[in-house]
Amino acid sequence: MNDILSVGDLTYAIKAILEDDPDLQQIDVEGEISNLTMHSSGHAYFTLKDDDAQLSCVMFRGQLNPRNRPLLKTGAKLVVTGDVTVYASRGQYQLQVTALRDAGVGDLFQRFLLLKEKLQNEGLFDTEYKQSLPMFPRRIGIVTSPTGAVIQDMLRVFERRFPCMEIVLAPSLVQGDTAAASVTEALQKLQAEPGLDLIVIARGGGSAEDLWAFNDETLARAVFACPVPVISAIGHETDFTILDFVADVRAATPTAAAEIATPDQAELLAVLDGTQAYFRELLQKRLNETEQFLDDYTERLGWQRNTLFQQKNAQLDLLEARLQAVDPRALLAQGYSVTLKNGRKVTSATELRSGDVIETVLRQGRVQSVVQ
């Protein structure tokens, strides 16, 4: 019966076999760089790949120098020299790189650059064709995987920032050979949705191969022709795809896209509160000014009224004096009299005939007489 090995025993046995094989030491391997991470420790971790396979690699900071460091970049096609080792903690074999040299641009990266140049020359990236995002979207369409963490993260942001709008999910594959066609189909379905204000195409981070579906020419042209504004939210901040260049807006991450797409209700409420306070203060100020104006106007009216009354009283006194000056009763009071014939004043003796009855009006009393 064979002895039962622990995981560690088996791993270290494999490690010894691989690392002691002279054919696996100081070998040259050619491939394309992807998943490059320059760690804060100074070590470089990356994947070396071709069309058939991929190989994990590590290059410790002691092997990096100003001459070879610039060669380490995603998409670069390199020939690396190193030893096959086993990282026991992960049970993973890797190439411990000691040297590297340029072998030309990687195939995938070359295809990316060629398509980018082609579409750019056709004007698909021009800013004049970029559509503005709506300030207050009512319906937002999302193209992404319905089961991944991306959609959940975005929904949480939407709920926090602007919960009154409607989300329309168009499920799609986001990785693999058929992903580009799936995303394109989902995009076209969303365009048929009534009242859709905005579309977000989203996927989480990954390697260049994982994100390759978003470098598809058919998808790029579909996004360019889309009548609804499109936000590209693919991968992490350092990831770029053709979709990022052709979309109306590029977001660094899916959650950043959710923030770009929506206003923040807390900020809106704060603005409304501030506006309300401003207009309340302005209204109170205008009210105070109006009350002060009314007080001044009332005081002015009172002064004008008193002045008018004084003027009218003076005019009345003058008229009264004039009336008194021509009042016959004033003449009677001085000893004069008035002679009347048939109730009419007599001013000349020629108006009288013998036998006429006349009436003399005195200050006190009246006297009737007969003319002889």
Residue, then its C-alpha position, 0 to 999 in steps of 0.5 A: m500500500n502506498d504511503i499517504l502524502s500530505v499536500g506539502d509533501l507532494t508539492y515539494a516533491i514536484k518542486a524538486i523535480l522541476e527545479d532540479d531539471p537542467d532542461l528547465q533552467q535558464i531557458d528562453v521563452e517567447g510570449e506576450i505580456s499581460n496582467l502586469t503588476m508592478h508590486s510596491s515591493g519592487h517585484a514584477y508579476f505578469t503572465l506570458k502568453d500565446d495562442d495556446a497557453q499562458l505562463s505565470c512569471v515573476m521578476f524580482r527587483g534585483q533583476l530589474n534595472p533602468r534598461n529592462r524595466p521599460l520593456l515590461k508593459t502590457g501587450a509587449k512581445l518579449v523573450v524572457t530568460g529564467d528558471v522554472t520554479v514552484y511557488a508552494s503556497r499556491g501549488q503553482y509553477q512559474l518562471q522566475v525571470t532573470a533577463l528579458r529582451d524585446a521580441g516585437v509587439g504582441d499579436l493581440f496588442q497589434r490587432f488592438l492598435l490596428l483597429k484603433e487606428k482604423l476607427q480613429n481615421e474614420g472619425l468614430f472617436d471624434t468628440e463632435y459625435k459624443q452625446s451629452l449625458p442626461m442630467f436627470p435620467r428616468r430610465i437607464g439600460i445596463v448591458t452586463s452579466p446578470t450574475g456577477a458582482v458588477i450589477q449588484d455594485m451598480l444597483r447599490v450606487f443607483e439606490r443610494r444616489f438616485p433611487c427614483m429612476e428605473i433600471v432596465l437590465a439586458p443580460s449579456l455574456v462579458q467574456g469568451d468568443t461569443a461575448a462581443a455578439s452577445v453584448t451587441e445584441a443586448l445593446q440593440k434590444l435596449q435601443a428598442e426600449p421606450g423612454l430610455d435615456l442612457i445605456v451603460i456597458a459594464r464588466g469587471g476587471g480581468s486580463a487583456e484576453d478576458l476583456w478582448a470582446f470589447n475590442d470588437e469592430t462590430l460592437a464598436r460600430a453599433v455603439f457609435a450608431c446608438p441614438v442613446p448616450v453610452i457609457s463604457a465601464i470596462g475593467h479597472e482604471t488602467d484597462f482600455t478597450i476600443l469600446d472606451f474610445v467610441a463610447d460617449v463617456r468612459a468610466a474608470t470602473p462600473t461603480a464610477a459609471a453609476e456615479i457618473a450616470t446619476p445625480d446625487q439626491a443628497e446633493l440635490l436636497a442640499v441644493l434645494d434646502g439652500t435655495q429655499a433658505y435663500f428665497r425665504e431670506l430674499l422674500q423676508k427682505r423684500l417684505n421688510e422693504t415693502e412694509q417700510f415703503l408702506d410706512d413712508y408712503t402712509e406718512r407721506l399721504g398723511w402729510q399731503r392730506n394735512t397740507l391739502f386740508q390747510q390749502k382748502n381751508a384757506q381757500l374757503d376762508l378767502l371765499e367766505a370773506r369775498l361772500q361776506a363782502v358782497d352779502p346784502r345783509a352786510l349793507l343792511a347792517q350798516g343802515y342801508s335798505v333794499t326796495l322790492k317790487n313784486g319780489r324783485k329789486v328796484t334800482s331806479a325810480t323810473e321802474l315805479r308807477s303811482g299806486d305801485v306797492i313796494e316793499t322796503v327790506l331793512r336790517q330788521g323787518r320789512v315795510q310795505s308802501v304805496v307809491q304816490 
